[in-house]
Amino acid sequence: MPMSFDTRFLIAKLQTAQGVAADYAGADLIPAIELAHRPLEADRQSRDLVDGNPGATGADFLSRPRVRVTAALEASAAAALGDAPFWGAMAQACGLAETLTATTSAAYSPRQDDAFKWATLVGGFGGSQGAPGTAADFLQEALDATGTMGFTARDGELPRLSFELTALYGAPVARSAVVAASPLDVGTLGQAAYVEADHVSHANTTFTFAGETLILRELTMQDETPVIHNDRPNDLSTRRGRRRYTGRLVVTAPALGDLDYFARSLDGTEQALLFRNGSAGNQVEFRADRVQAFLSDMGEQDNEVTATFDLLYLRDDTTNEFRITAQ
């Protein structure tokens, strides 16, 4: 019987240490807007011998096997103020530090130390040990996942967090082979920490840039940090390289008397950015205090002139490159 694509799922749980699988259960399910699970990614190498005969004579082989997961999640707050939102573990696995303030907020900024964290990923098809699903469905556990995280807000859409995680390869197992109390016996899948986000709109969202209330059409943050997967003698690991955060801003072009974005682009003026979406208790704030915005295009949308900027997020002492707060 073929596997159902609708039964794909993802669990992500922080590990206590590198190489040590986390304890997880179905309640750790990550509810995703988009989810792509590549259970085997590898480098294909050729053993093409020159032996005086035409054609391929040596068999290819795969090296550096790994798991890659990409997911888009709603940028929403936690079920209770001061708790971590459902995306918190994945954010920490992508190089962000978590600061929880009881009954108030959960904040995430790029780490300023080397205390990086990794996550255990569990995915596959037919995760629930009950229906739906078939015995042929497979589950996969992958350790030491780390990666990159992005942020996107567009008018009329849900604000989202995007993740791309690389983990050490773990061989999938058929669901029929999973026995009770084994690590992959995830039980009933649940979404206990999931909270719906409000869409970006006039009623739900406030936005300022360089102290001006610009008409926002799109705001992004993209993590360009390289993710390194090592598979060498005495070194099987994943890690993040030197970090760099960029992005894009599209607004209705403001009057030059309000904001001379040509001059600011030419001299590289640094400015602050503040985006808030949702109401108190289910609000997500994206803040960056040192942003360079370089004008890259003037366009049209709805017969209005738009201005597009390429963003560079710079580190400061308050938010580092940025801070995302669930409050």
DRENDREN-449579 format. One line per 5 residues: their letters; for each residue y, z, x of N, C-alpha, C, O. Coordinates in steps of 0.001 Angstrom, whole numbers, plus 500000, padded with zeros to 6 digits. Layout:
! DRENDREN-449579
a = Y,Z,X,Y,Z,X,Y,Z,X,Y,Z,X; ...
! end
This chain:
! DRENDREN-449579
mpmsf = 498806,500000,500849,500000,500000,500000,501240,500000,500882,501309,500803,501813; 502242,499122,500631,503424,499075,501486,504274,500332,501351,504278,500993,500312; 504992,500646,502427,505886,501803,502399,507153,501454,501624,507610,500312,501664; 507709,502413,500933,508943,502217,500178,510139,502525,501072,510231,503604,501658; 511054,501563,501169,512253,501753,501990,513130,502860,501430,513863,503512,502175
dtrfl = 513060,503079,500109,513887,504113,499481,513505,505523,499919,514297,506450,499750; 512317,505704,500472,511878,507049,500837,512244,507422,502263,511807,508465,502750; 513050,506584,502961,513456,506941,504321,514361,508168,504267,515040,508398,503266; 514371,508949,505331,515126,510198,505346,515417,510591,506785,514855,510031,507727; 516313,511572,506934,516655,512097,508256,516872,513597,508159,517564,514089,507268
iaklq = 516269,514305,509088,516510,515726,509307,517072,515867,510714,516569,515236,511644; 518102,516682,510885,518679,516948,512205,518933,518444,512327,519620,519032,511492; 518386,519051,513356,518518,520503,513544,518783,520779,515016,518110,520224,515885; 519759,521633,515302,520105,521946,516684,518970,522677,517390,518304,523533,516808; 518766,522326,518642,517775,522992,519476,518406,524194,520173,519615,524225,520403
taqgv = 517588,525168,520503,518064,526318,521270,518228,525966,522736,518998,526609,523450; 517510,524951,523189,517604,524519,524588,517106,523087,524689,516382,522609,523816; 517492,522416,525744,517018,521062,525978,515504,521076,526159,514962,521899,526897; 514832,520155,525476,513384,520052,525600,512600,520975,524696,511369,520943,524710; 513281,521806,523903,512618,522751,523008,512875,522314,521573,514018,522320,521118
aadya = 511824,521937,520859,511982,521447,519491,512562,522538,518594,512206,523711,518702; 513457,522124,517716,514035,523061,516753,513051,523331,515625,512159,522528,515352; 513230,524474,514976,512492,524750,513746,513234,524072,512593,514441,524256,512438; 512528,523306,511802,513178,522554,510733,512308,522593,509488,511127,522938,509525; 512946,522223,508387,512238,522153,507104,512940,521121,506240,513982,520585,506618
gadli = 512370,520850,505095,512936,519851,504211,514350,520165,503769,515106,519253,503431; 514730,521453,503762,516080,521843,503363,517131,521412,504372,518325,521478,504082; 516703,520968,505564,517632,520496,506584,517916,519003,506457,518456,518392,507379; 517558,518419,505327,517805,517002,505087,519292,516664,505241,520157,517417,504793; 519577,515533,505876,520934,515016,505998,521133,513936,504938,520552,512858,505065
paiel = 521929,514183,503897,522178,513156,502881,523156,512113,503436,524303,512446,503736; 522726,510883,503573,523504,509854,504244,523955,508771,503271,523247,508434,502322; 525147,508234,503525,525605,507053,502792,524865,505825,503307,524459,504959,502532; 524694,505764,504636,523941,504696,505278,523021,505333,506315,523375,506332,506941; 521842,504748,506489,520886,505300,507442,520023,504194,508009,519395,503438,507267
ahrpl = 519995,504104,509341,519114,503163,510031,518357,503926,511104,518956,504591,511950; 517032,503823,511061,516154,504574,511957,515330,503582,512767,514499,502858,512221; 515569,503557,514071,514773,502695,514958,513776,503583,515683,514125,504205,516687; 512532,503655,515194,511566,504598,515757,511089,504242,517152,510534,505091,517849; 511296,502990,517574,510934,502593,518937,511953,501583,519445,512012,500443,518983
eadrq = 512752,502030,520404,513650,501146,521128,513264,501254,522595,513035,502358,523089; 513188,500148,523291,512724,500164,524678,513257,498949,525414,513769,498012,524800; 513134,498971,526728,513487,497827,527576,512227,497015,527827,511235,497520,528351; 512288,495754,527444,511139,494878,527663,511235,494254,529052,512208,493572,529374; 510228,494493,529856,510192,494004,531232,509110,492927,531379,508093,492930,530684
srdlv = 509374,492018,532305,508448,490899,532513,507685,491062,533815,508245,491434,534847; 506393,490775,533740,505569,490688,534942,505105,489225,535041,503927,488917,534857; 506047,488352,535330,505782,486914,535335,505449,486480,536760,506339,486244,537576; 504183,486384,537036,503717,486115,538391,503881,484650,538774,503688,483750,537956; 504237,484433,540016,504246,483082,540584,502920,482910,541329,502735,483425,542432
dgnpg = 501998,482165,540690,500655,482054,541271,500162,480613,541308,498959,480364,541376; 501107,479656,541263,500710,478265,541360,500257,477644,540061,499813,476496,540055; 500355,478378,538941,499928,477868,537644,501102,477903,536673,501941,478800,536762; 501182,476944,535743,502261,476958,534755,502007,477995,533667,500885,478460,533466; 503104,478343,532966,502973,479272,531850,503048,480725,532284,502980,481053,533469
atgad = 503191,481579,531286,503243,483015,531553,501865,483530,531928,500891,483341,531198; 501803,484178,533069,500506,484669,533548,500419,486190,533566,499330,486763,533607; 501588,486838,533533,501577,488301,533540,502091,488844,532224,503058,488319,531673; 501463,489878,531717,501855,490450,530425,503143,491252,530558,503353,491947,531552; 504009,491149,529538,505210,491972,529490,504827,493427,529196,503724,493720,528734
flsrp = 505773,494322,529478,505544,495727,529153,506874,496356,528745,507943,495840,529072; 506795,497473,528030,507975,498195,527584,508208,499419,528470,507271,500139,528818; 509465,499639,528824,509824,500811,529623,510935,501580,528925,511603,501047,528040; 511130,502810,529313,512178,503696,528794,512179,503758,527269,513219,503523,526654; 511058,504063,526651,511030,504148,525183,511907,505292,524686,511999,506340,525326
rvrvt = 512551,505079,523536,513462,506060,522973,513590,505818,521473,513077,504829,520950; 514258,506700,520806,514515,506602,519371,516023,506513,519167,516786,507237,519807; 516448,505621,518274,517873,505522,517970,518081,505614,516459,517400,504947,515681; 519024,506442,516070,519355,506638,514656,520852,506443,514477,521647,507012,515226; 521239,505648,513496,522642,505531,513110,522767,505964,511655,521927,505634,510817
aalea = 523828,506707,511372,524013,507226,510021,525493,507344,509712,526301,507624,510596; 525840,507131,508463,527190,507376,507959,527101,508467,506908,526296,508378,505981; 527932,509506,507049,527909,510663,506164,529281,510880,505550,530296,510495,506131; 529312,511491,504383,530582,511849,503766,531267,512943,504592,530630,513909,505014; 532568,512775,504812,533353,513799,505503,533806,514822,504474,534910,514746,503934
saaaa = 532933,515772,504219,533216,516793,503206,533103,518174,503824,532610,518334,504940; 533564,519166,503084,533549,520538,503566,532189,521182,503309,531256,520533,502835; 532100,522462,503630,530853,523196,503453,530736,523721,502034,531690,523687,501258; 529540,524210,501711,529316,524779,500385,530129,526056,500182,530473,526404,499053; 530433,526753,501277,531258,527969,501203,532212,527977,502388,531834,527593,503495
lgdap = 533442,528412,502161,534430,528442,503228,533941,529299,504396,533458,530415,504202; 534072,528773,505586,533634,529482,506777,532235,529139,507216,531842,529463,508336; 531462,528482,506346,530131,528019,506730,530236,526649,507391,531238,525951,507237; 529197,526271,508125,529155,524946,508730,528830,523909,507666,527944,524147,506845; 529512,522768,507648,529152,521698,506719,527825,521066,507105,527314,521314,508196
fwgam = 527268,520257,506224,525929,519717,506462,525878,518800,507675,524799,518551,508212; 527024,518296,508116,527071,517420,509278,527356,518174,510580,527475,517553,511636; 527466,519486,510518,527865,520273,511680,526915,520175,512860,527363,520076,514002; 525607,520199,512607,524647,520129,513705,524748,518800,514435,524678,518761,515664; 524913,517704,513688,525015,516398,514328,526314,516286,515122,526337,515659,516181
aqacg = 527392,516886,514623,528652,516868,515363,528510,517592,516702,529028,517125,517716; 527818,518718,516709,527617,519447,517955,526727,518673,518930,526926,518736,520143; 525749,517948,518395,524897,517136,519256,525658,515953,519846,525192,515320,520794; 526834,515654,519282,527669,514557,519775,528851,515065,520596,529868,514380,520709; 528724,516248,521162,529709,516727,522119,530849,517528,521549,531821,517780,522261
laetl = 530778,517952,520270,531852,518743,519686,531475,520227,519674,530315,520590,519482; 532482,521067,519882,532298,522513,519795,532623,522971,518381,533560,522475,517757; 531849,523911,517889,532020,524435,516534,532714,525792,516575,532323,526675,517339; 533754,525953,515744,534430,527241,515596,534419,527624,514122,535066,526976,513299; 533679,528682,513794,533586,529153,512418,534497,530361,512229,534419,531332,512981
tatts = 535369,530290,511209,536225,531408,510843,535805,531886,509468,535936,531155,508487; 535306,533096,509392,534700,533621,508165,535617,533444,506962,536802,533774,507004; 535037,532916,505894,535689,532705,504595,536900,531763,504670,537682,531683,503722; 537054,531058,505784,538255,530230,505951,537955,528783,506302,538351,527876,505570; 537257,528550,507417,537125,527171,507877,536010,527023,508906,535500,527998,509457
aaysp = 535652,525758,509141,534766,525360,510241,535463,524216,510951,535774,523198,510332; 535716,524373,512259,536488,523389,513012,535650,522818,514145,534824,523510,514740; 535881,521529,514431,535109,520811,515446,536050,520002,516328,536832,519185,515842; 535960,520246,517646,536744,519520,518635,535851,519200,519827,534840,519873,520031; 536204,518181,520626,535420,517886,521829,535323,519115,522739,536301,519837,522939
rqdda = 534146,519332,523276,533887,520503,524105,534712,520451,525378,534989,519375,525907; 535103,521629,525867,535803,521745,527137,534918,522376,528208,535406,522736,529279; 533630,522513,527931,532709,523075,528919,531467,522206,528972,531387,521179,528297; 530513,522614,529763,529287,521840,529941,528140,522371,529086,526986,522007,529313; 528435,523220,528114,527389,523805,527273,527009,522842,526150,527133,523165,524969
fkwat = 526549,521666,526535,526202,520662,525538,524947,521071,524776,524122,521848,525256; 524834,520519,523570,523701,520834,522718,522980,519559,522328,523553,518470,522313; 521710,519729,522014,520868,518617,521594,520251,518951,520240,520173,520115,519847; 519819,517917,519541,519218,518104,518223,517821,517515,518195,517514,516564,518914; 516988,518091,517360,515691,517499,517026,515880,516659,515768,516412,517125,514761
lvggf = 515431,515407,515851,515501,514509,514701,514108,514332,514116,513131,514179,514849; 514026,514355,512812,512789,514049,512110,513119,512986,511083,514027,513160,510270; 512389,511893,511119,512649,510805,510195,511399,510027,509910,510316,510350,510397; 511560,509001,509117,510431,508166,508749,510542,507778,507299,511640,507577,506780; 509407,507672,506649,509345,507268,505241,508441,508235,504494,507451,508723,505039
ggsqg = 508791,508510,503236,507957,509387,502431,507870,510788,502991,506781,511342,503141; 509045,511370,503307,509037,512666,503979,508446,513792,503157,507759,514650,503712; 508688,513823,501854,508169,514901,501031,506646,514884,501037,506028,513821,500965; 506047,516067,501123,504587,516130,501134,503988,515905,499746,502769,515826,499594; 504852,515803,498738,504418,515412,497406,504925,514020,497106,505504,513366,497973
apgta = 504710,513559,495878,505181,512235,495468,506718,512216,495498,507325,513267,495292; 507383,511058,495747,506756,509773,496032,506328,509668,497495,506673,510515,498318; 505589,508639,497794,505099,508406,499141,503630,508057,499116,502937,508246,498117; 503180,507548,500234,501768,507197,500362,501220,507801,501633,501973,508213,502515; 499905,507851,501720,499264,508419,502908,499579,507609,504157,499521,508136,505268
adflq = 499915,506322,503984,500198,505465,505130,501622,505632,505648,501928,505166,506745; 502494,506281,504893,503856,506531,505383,503800,507304,506694,502846,508038,506954; 504838,507131,507523,504806,507866,508794,506024,508773,508943,507086,508522,508373; 505841,509823,509718,506898,510749,510090,507004,510756,511612,506020,510514,512310; 508196,511033,512117,508406,511024,513564,509336,512157,513962,510390,512353,513357
ealda = 508933,512905,514993,509766,513949,515576,510277,513458,516929,509493,513004,517762; 511603,513549,517150,512212,513104,518401,513137,514194,518918,514005,514667,518185; 512963,514593,520156,513714,515697,520740,514911,515205,521543,515027,514027,521880; 515802,516159,521836,516935,515974,522753,517866,514850,522311,518334,514066,523137; 518131,514772,521023,519038,513749,520500,520481,514106,520839,520920,515237,520628
tgtmg = 521198,513144,521357,522635,513265,521580,523251,511907,521328,522542,510902,521279; 524570,511865,521169,525156,510565,520864,526643,510619,520661,527341,511421,521282; 527130,509759,519783,528559,509612,519535,528848,509753,518047,527990,509524,517195; 530099,510141,517767,530515,510390,516395,531865,509730,516151,532754,509808,516999; 532026,509084,515010,533288,508467,514650,533770,508946,513298,533033,509597,512558
ftard = 535028,508617,512978,535644,509016,511709,536356,507806,511130,537024,507069,511855; 536214,507594,509806,536870,506476,509131,537402,506932,507779,536706,507595,507009; 538657,506561,507506,539258,506812,506188,539975,505541,505757,540878,505068,506447; 539573,504986,504614,540215,503802,504043,540600,504108,502602,539877,504809,501893; 541739,503581,502174,542187,503860,500814,541167,503358,499793,540658,502243,499903
gelpr = 540880,504189,498808,539928,503851,497758,538481,504122,498101,537608,503955,497250; 538197,504544,499348,536816,504787,499769,536618,506249,500134,537581,507005,500260; 535358,506638,500301,535046,507979,500775,535327,508066,502264,534944,507162,503006; 535989,509135,502729,536110,509321,504175,534721,509573,504748,533905,510268,504143; 534466,509009,505904,533102,509115,506434,533083,509439,507914,534011,509137,508665
lsfel = 531980,510070,508300,531660,510330,509695,530481,509444,510067,529484,509394,509347; 530593,508755,511176,529505,507882,511627,528890,508447,512896,529594,508929,513784; 527574,508382,512969,526837,508934,514102,525881,507882,514657,525260,507122,513913; 525782,507860,515981,524738,507078,516644,524075,507980,517672,524697,508377,518657; 522817,508299,517437,522085,509279,518231,520912,508635,518957,520190,507812,518395
talyg = 520735,509024,520211,519586,508582,521010,518738,509801,521343,519263,510827,521775; 517429,509691,521144,516525,510807,521381,515326,510336,522195,515070,509137,522307; 514603,511285,522756,513374,510967,523474,512320,510478,522489,512222,510976,521368; 511545,509513,522915,510526,508946,522029,509442,509967,521719,508935,510661,522601; 509104,510035,520431,507962,510815,519987,507104,509931,519102,507625,509273,518202
apvar = 505826,509901,519334,504944,508988,518593,504902,509355,517113,504660,510516,516783; 505130,508399,516214,505011,508678,514779,503571,509013,514402,502619,508608,515070; 503443,509757,513322,502109,510084,512823,502051,509704,511347,503055,509783,510639; 500877,509294,510890,500695,508973,509473,500817,510244,508647,500377,511314,509067; 501414,510116,507480,501593,511300,506651,500263,511934,506287,500181,513147,506100
savva = 499241,511134,506188,497930,511680,505853,497389,512592,506948,496510,513418,506705; 497935,512430,508177,497451,513243,509297,498216,514554,509444,497860,515393,510271; 499274,514734,508637,500081,515949,508729,499396,517050,507931,499147,516900,506735; 499100,518139,508593,498426,519253,507921,499442,520354,507646,500474,520444,508310; 499140,521174,506676,500030,522270,506304,500326,523149,507512,499447,523420,508329
aspld = 501572,523587,507612,502049,524478,508670,502200,523783,510018,502575,524432,510994; 501921,522482,510103,502189,521765,511348,503684,521485,511427,504362,521540,510401; 504229,521184,512619,505685,520954,512723,506213,519891,511767,507329,520021,511265; 505443,518856,511507,505928,517776,510658,505658,518003,509171,505916,517122,508351; 505144,519170,508823,504983,519513,507410,506347,519983,506895,506609,521183,506811
vgtlg = 507217,519013,506551,508594,519357,506212,508738,519960,504824,509784,520520,504496; 507704,519851,504015,507786,520404,502676,508686,519571,501780,508914,518389,502038; 509191,520191,500735,510053,519478,499790,511423,519240,500402,512046,520166,500920; 511891,518003,500343,513206,517677,500885,514298,518258,499989,514197,518218,498763; 515352,518802,500625,516431,519411,499864,517782,519140,500499,517858,518756,501667
qaayv = 518861,519339,499728,520212,519082,500194,521099,520293,499905,522174,520153,499321; 520657,521458,500306,521325,522692,499901,522782,522747,500356,523617,523312,499650; 523108,522174,501516,524459,522311,502074,525366,521145,501718,526527,521123,502126; 524862,520177,500966,525632,518970,500686,526740,519228,499665,526517,519866,498635; 527937,518720,499971,529077,518788,499063,529690,517395,498992,529838,516734,500020
eadhv = 530043,516947,497809,530645,515631,497657,532081,515626,498156,532823,516582,497931; 532477,514547,498837,533859,514378,499283,534668,513648,498217,534119,512874,497432; 535970,513897,498192,536878,513144,497330,537253,511838,498025,537341,511786,499252; 537473,510791,497244,537852,509520,497843,539319,509551,498276,540109,510351,497773; 539670,508672,499212,541027,508611,499756,541946,507979,498720,541722,506845,498296
shant = 542980,508712,498311,543865,508237,497252,545200,508973,497308,545388,509882,498116; 546120,508567,496440,547411,509248,496343,547227,510696,495919,547894,511588,496443; 546334,510933,494980,546146,512287,494453,545398,513191,495430,545655,514394,495477; 544469,512622,496217,543576,513446,497035,544008,513596,498479,543514,514487,499169; 544926,512743,498968,545109,512592,500398,546573,512684,500806,547454,512159,500125
tftfa = 546823,513364,501938,548141,513353,502580,547976,512856,504006,546947,513082,504643; 549013,512169,504502,548932,511587,505845,550327,511512,506454,551275,511058,505814; 550436,511961,507693,551679,511806,508448,551352,511309,509846,550316,511639,510423; 552267,510506,510371,552135,509982,511729,553525,509945,512347,554453,509370,511778; 553660,510563,513513,554963,510667,514185,555996,511313,513265,557181,510981,513321
getli = 555539,512237,512418,556427,512946,511515,556832,512174,510284,557643,512653,509491; 556273,510967,510104,556621,510125,508968,555444,510033,507998,554289,509985,508423; 555733,510008,506707,554694,509880,505680,554443,508390,505428,554895,507833,504428; 553728,507769,506335,553441,506342,506251,552394,506074,505171,551567,506933,504865; 552440,504880,504603,551459,504474,503593,550189,504045,504310,550150,502998,504957
lrelt = 549157,504860,504189,547925,504655,504951,546988,503686,504252,546749,503774,503048; 546471,502770,505036,545431,501858,504553,544111,502101,505285,543043,502002,504680; 544171,502409,506548,542942,502663,507314,543256,503516,508533,544261,503302,509211; 542391,504478,508805,542470,505311,510000,541069,505486,510548,540146,505822,509806; 540900,505260,511859,539587,505446,512463,539704,506196,513784,540748,506189,514436
mqdet = 538620,506833,514154,538419,507378,515491,537048,506922,515959,536057,507109,515253; 536982,506337,517123,535725,505838,517658,535444,506500,519004,536287,506496,519901; 534265,507059,519129,533824,507698,520374,533208,506634,521283,532152,506084,520971; 533866,506347,522403,533379,505336,523337,532601,505934,524509,532337,505253,525500; 532240,507200,524388,531485,507861,525448,530119,507202,525632,529399,507016,524651
pvihn = 529745,506843,526862,528399,506281,527052,527328,507353,526882,527515,508501,527285; 526209,506969,526284,525056,507857,526145,523977,507380,527112,523581,506215,527090; 523519,508273,527943,522624,507919,529047,521234,508455,528761,521049,509647,528514; 520260,507556,528799,518854,507932,528623,518145,507731,529956,518047,506609,530454; 517655,508816,530527,516975,508756,531815,515471,508852,531625,514983,509702,530880
drpnd = 514746,507981,532299,513278,508044,532328,512850,507709,533754,512412,506599,534057; 512994,508706,534611,512692,508562,536033,511715,509660,536439,511551,510632,535702; 511070,509532,537581,510229,510636,538047,511014,511945,538087,512072,512021,538711; 510500,512956,537430,511095,514284,537361,512394,514332,536551,513150,515297,536661; 512658,513315,535750,513872,513325,534920,513651,512491,533666,513771,511266,533691
lstrr = 513327,513171,532566,513254,512548,531253,514271,513281,530391,514044,514422,529990; 515412,512613,530101,516495,513336,529467,517479,512373,528806,517451,511164,529033; 518348,512956,527981,519484,512237,527405,520734,513056,527697,520679,514283,527773; 521852,512376,527859,523116,513085,528068,524286,512153,527753,524131,510932,527709; 525443,512744,527539,526677,512005,527331,527408,511841,528657,527375,512733,529505
grrry = 528064,510702,528833,528849,510454,530030,530293,510905,529845,530585,511792,529043; 531189,510276,530603,532606,510637,530523,533166,510197,529180,532988,509051,528767; 533844,511117,528499,534237,510844,527128,535562,510066,527051,536420,510151,527930; 535679,509307,525957,536898,508562,525660,536898,508267,524164,535911,507786,523608; 538038,508570,523520,538161,508385,522083,539301,507409,521794,540427,507602,522254
tgrlv = 539004,506377,521041,540002,505397,520639,539961,505266,519120,539206,505977,518456; 540770,504359,518565,540745,504184,517121,541665,503075,516671,542137,502261,517464; 541905,503070,515374,542698,502019,514743,543447,502625,513566,542922,503464,512834; 544685,502179,513406,545516,502636,512308,546149,501423,511642,546778,500601,512307; 545980,501313,510318,546605,500245,509550,547458,500904,508470,546966,501702,507672
vtapa = 548747,500554,508459,549680,501112,507480,550534,499988,506906,550632,498908,507490; 551146,500253,505762,552197,499364,505293,553346,499466,506297,553812,500567,506591; 553801,498342,506821,554793,498360,507895,556040,499127,507470,556681,498748,506490; 556403,500201,508182,557590,500964,507808,558868,500263,508267,558832,499383,509127; 559984,500662,507689,561274,500148,508127,561540,500620,509554,561236,501760,509906
lgdld = 562106,499740,510368,562362,500100,511760,563318,501282,511868,563282,502034,512842; 564173,501440,510861,565068,502586,510873,564330,503904,510715,564818,504950,511142; 563154,503855,510101,562335,505059,509950,561441,505292,511159,561247,506430,511586; 560894,504209,511710,559977,504331,512840,560012,503022,513636,559523,501992,513171; 560589,503070,514827,560654,501881,515682,559340,501780,516455,559241,502210,517605
yfars = 558346,501209,515804,557013,501149,516404,556925,500121,517518,555992,500173,518319; 557856,499196,517594,557887,498274,518725,558257,499026,520009,557576,498899,521027; 559329,499800,519954,559752,500564,521122,558710,501593,521523,558442,501786,522709; 558122,502254,520531,557121,503276,520831,555864,502663,521454,555225,503282,522305; 555514,501447,521029,554366,500770,521632,554657,500409,523087,553808,500584,523960
ldgte = 555861,499906,523338,556210,499466,524693,556290,500621,525677,555884,500476,526831; 556810,501779,525238,556941,502887,526192,555789,503886,526114,555783,504879,526841; 554799,503628,525225,553622,504501,525156,553913,505886,524636,553260,506852,525032; 554886,505996,523755,555254,507304,523209,554048,507995,522574,553280,507374,521839; 553891,509280,522865,552823,510069,522259,553334,510708,520970,554475,511167,520906
qallf = 552492,510735,519955,552898,511292,518673,551719,512009,518009,550565,511827,518397; 552031,512812,517019,551011,513586,516314,550567,512857,515055,551315,512077,514465; 549334,513132,514664,548713,512502,513495,548036,513588,512682,547359,514452,513240; 548213,513555,511366,547587,514556,510503,547125,513897,509206,547914,513290,508483; 545834,514031,508930,545208,513479,507721,544486,514610,507014,543700,515330,507629
rngsa = 544751,514773,505716,544033,515771,504911,543518,515099,503658,544221,514317,503018; 542270,515418,503314,541671,514831,502113,540925,515898,501332,540168,516682,501903; 541143,515924,500015,540488,516895,499157,541378,518095,498900,542468,518219,499459; 540889,518972,498044,541624,520181,497685,541064,521371,498442,539963,521306,498989; 541823,522456,498474,541410,523659,499195,540010,524088,498759,539714,524168,497567
gnqve = 539174,524357,499725,537778,524699,499462,536843,523536,499668,535670,523725,499990; 537353,522329,499485,536584,521123,499793,537537,520103,500415,537674,518974,499945; 538179,520542,501477,539162,519712,502163,538736,519494,503614,538266,520412,504286; 538911,518267,504075,538669,517942,505475,539975,517466,506091,540647,516582,505560; 540315,518061,507205,541530,517708,507937,541155,517066,509266,540313,517578,510004
fradr = 541792,515940,509559,541653,515286,510862,543009,515347,511537,543982,514776,511043; 543075,516035,512659,544356,516256,513345,544228,515851,514804,543218,516131,515450; 545272,515183,515323,545367,514851,516739,546827,514985,517131,547702,514414,516481; 547092,515733,518186,548475,516048,518560,549035,515152,519650,550247,515133,519868; 548174,514404,520344,548657,513468,521367,547948,512127,521156,546817,511926,521599
vqafl = 548636,511225,520474,548065,509919,520176,549044,508840,520633,550236,508907,520335; 548536,507856,521350,549315,506667,521644,548908,505573,520663,547723,505361,520409; 549909,504879,520114,549663,503822,519128,550324,502542,519623,551545,502478,519765; 549516,501534,519881,549998,500264,520408,549872,499194,519322,548770,498885,518869; 550993,498642,518919,551001,497617,517877,550170,496420,518330,550417,495855,519395
sdmge = 549180,496035,517515,548302,494924,517885,548364,493759,516909,547919,492658,517234; 548919,493990,515696,548953,492895,514730,549919,493234,513600,550097,494395,513231; 550528,492198,513069,551292,492297,511826,550609,491364,510840,550437,490178,511121; 550222,491891,509692,549460,491095,508744,549979,491250,507332,551115,491668,507109; 549117,490902,506373,549479,490934,504963,548334,491475,504142,547169,491158,504386
qdnev = 548673,492290,503175,547708,492773,502195,548471,493051,500905,549463,493779,500909; 548004,492468,499803,548674,492613,498516,550134,492153,498582,551008,492712,497919; 550374,491126,499394,551709,490547,499582,552692,491536,500203,553904,491425,500018; 552154,492501,500940,552989,493429,501693,552663,493282,503180,551523,493002,503550; 553671,493475,504022,553465,493388,505466,552762,494655,505948,553167,495768,505611
tatfd = 551724,494476,506725,550999,495609,507299,551159,495613,508810,551366,494571,509431; 551059,496792,509385,551103,496960,510839,549806,497607,511286,549388,498626,510736; 549169,497011,512288,547912,497522,512832,548148,498022,514249,548762,497337,515067; 547659,499210,514527,547832,499836,515833,546475,500159,516442,545563,500592,515739; 546344,499951,517735,545208,500446,518500,545572,501840,519006,546627,502034,519610
llylr = 544690,502804,518753,544972,504198,519076,544201,504662,520300,543066,504251,520537; 544846,505528,521071,544188,506247,522159,544450,507727,521954,545600,508164,521934; 543369,508506,521799,543479,509942,521592,543452,510635,522947,542497,510489,523710; 544517,511397,523244,544656,512096,524515,544400,513582,524333,544667,514142,523270; 543888,514208,525362,543549,515632,525291,544802,516493,525382,545711,516214,526164
ddttn = 544832,517549,524563,545888,518543,524662,545254,519923,524565,544039,520039,524403; 546071,520972,524664,545535,522330,524727,545216,522918,523362,544587,523974,523291; 545630,522268,522271,545413,522827,520939,544181,522240,520265,543307,522981,519816; 544107,520925,520192,543026,520267,519455,542084,519490,520360,541160,518836,519876; 542312,519554,521702,541669,518613,522619,542052,517200,522155,543216,516999,521808
efrit = 541178,516241,522127,541597,514917,521667,541845,514876,520162,542689,514116,519688; 541118,515684,519426,541276,515755,517970,540581,517013,517479,539845,517662,518222; 540820,517346,516225,540090,518449,515591,539802,518074,514156,540692,517632,513429; 538563,518248,513750,538157,518032,512364,537853,519399,511760,537018,520143,512275; 538533,519720,510669,538397,521046,510071,537952,520910,508624,538564,520189,507837
aq = 536886,521609,508288,536437,521749,506899,536999,523067,506394,536697,524132,506933; 537836,522982,505331,538556,524189,504898,538776,524226,503381,539365,525175,502865
! end
